[in-house]
Amino acid sequence: MERKIWFKAKPYGMGWYPATWEGWLITLFYVVLLVSSFNLVDSNSGSTSGIIFGVLLYFFVLTLYLLFIAWLKGERFGWRWG
């Protein structure tokens, strides 16, 4: 049984891009959560350094989660020459 690929490998370099509606939905969900994290951190933090640290923390966690899903549901990871 062949598994369904949500993310295709980029033709040059490393990385993936969404190839199905499921991949696009995950990508949209990532963007929505990232934008909402700006509002959440801004409303709960009083200092500029707290806002920057909070947003960076959300950014790294959400990006790792997106990369993990792309690794699970995408084509094989590796450098591509085209």
N, C-alpha and C positions, 0 to 999 in steps of 0.2 A: 504494500500500500504506500503510495507516494504522499508525503506530507505537503500541506499547502504552505507556500512561501508568502508571508506578509510583507517582507522587506527584501528587495533585490540589492545585490552588491553593486556598488558604483563601478563603472567600467574602468576608471583610472583611479589609482590611489586606494585608500581604505575607507570603509564606511558603507552605509546602506541608505536607501531611500524607500518610501512607502510604495508598494506595488499593488495592493488590494484595498478594498474599503476598510478592512480591519486594521491595516497598517496606517491608513489615513486617520481612522478614528483614534487609535492610540496616540498618534502625533498631535492631533487636535486636543485630546485630553491633556497631554503634556503641556501644550502651550497655555491652555486654560488654567491649569494648576499653577504654572509658573507666573502668569499674570496675577492670579488671585493671591499668590504668596507675597507679592509686592504690597498689596492692600492690607493683608493680614499683619505683616511685619511692621508696616508703617503705622498702623493703628495701635499696635502693642508696644512699640519702642519709642523712647523719648530722645535718644541720642542718635547722631548720624552714624557713629561707629556701630551701634547696635543694629541699625537698619541694614548697613552694608554686610555685617556678619550674618544676620538672619537671612537676608536674601541670598547670599552666597551659599549658606548651608542648604536652603531649599533647592537652589540651582544644582548643586552637586548631587544631592540625594535623588532628585527627580531625573537628572541626566543619567545617573547610574542605573536607575530603574528602566529608563527608556532603552539604554544600551543592552541591558540584560534581556529585555523582551525581544529586541532586534536580533540578538545573538541566538535566542531560542527559536524564533519564528522566521529567521532570515536565512539567506544563503551563507555558505561557508565564509568565515572571516579570513581576510588576508590581503596582502598587497596585490594590486592588479595593474598590469601594464597596458591593458587594452586589447 
